[in-house]
């Protein structure tokens, strides 16, 4: 059985060194970063979609890429293929 992937409405925990955050991937019109709702169209949202628990993900930023690790995928609703 294939591991589930991150998609729209997935709730995911990402780790950046010792720092961890939980995000729900949502449509742009529902985004509210202060409350953990990340737009699927944001650089982080686009980078995370299609990945699985344990994946290393490089999030594009203007100055350099930001490496994060998908440490847990709580929910899977709709996934886009990679």
C-alpha positions in Angstrom: 0.0 0.0 0.0 1.3 3.4 -0.9 1.8 6.1 1.8 -0.8 8.9 1.6 0.4 12.2 0.1 -0.3 15.8 1.1 -3.1 17.5 -0.9 -5.8 20.1 -0.5 -7.3 20.0 3.0 -4.4 17.9 4.4 -3.2 18.7 7.9 0.5 18.3 8.2 3.3 18.9 10.7 6.6 20.1 9.2 9.9 20.4 11.0 12.7 22.9 10.5 15.5 21.8 12.8 14.1 21.9 16.3 11.1 24.1 15.2 7.8 22.4 14.3 4.6 23.8 12.9 1.2 22.3 12.0 -0.5 23.5 8.8 -3.7 22.8 7.0 -3.4 23.2 3.2 -6.4 25.2 2.0 -7.6 27.2 -1.1 -6.2 30.7 -1.3 -9.5 32.3 -0.3 -9.5 30.2 3.0 -5.9 30.9 4.0 -5.3 32.3 7.5 -1.6 31.7 8.4 -2.0 33.1 11.9 -4.5 30.2 12.5 -2.5 27.5 10.8 -4.3 27.6 7.4 -1.8 27.7 4.6 -2.7 28.6 1.0 -2.0 25.7 -1.5 -0.8 28.5 -3.8 1.8 29.8 -1.4 5.5 28.7 -1.9 5.3 26.3 1.1 1.9 24.9 0.1 3.0 24.3 -3.5 6.2 22.6 -2.2 4.4 20.3 0.3 1.6 19.0 -2.1 2.4 15.5 -3.2 4.9 14.7 -0.5 4.6 12.1 2.2 5.6 11.7 5.9 9.4 11.6 6.2 10.0 13.5 3.0 12.6 16.3 2.9 11.1 19.3 1.1 12.9 22.4 -0.2 10.6 25.4 0.0 11.6 28.1 -2.5 12.4 31.5 -1.0 13.9 34.6 -2.7 17.3 34.4 -1.0 17.7 30.5 -0.9 15.7 27.3 -0.5 14.3 26.5 3.0 14.7 22.8 3.8 11.9 21.3 6.0 10.9 17.7 6.8 7.3 16.4 6.7 7.2 14.8 10.2 3.5 13.8 10.3 0.5 13.8 8.0 -2.7 14.0 10.0 -5.4 14.0 7.4 -5.6 13.4 3.6 -8.6 14.7 1.7 -7.6 15.5 -1.9 -4.2 14.8 -3.4 -2.6 16.0 -6.6 -0.4 13.5 -8.4 3.4 14.1 -8.6 
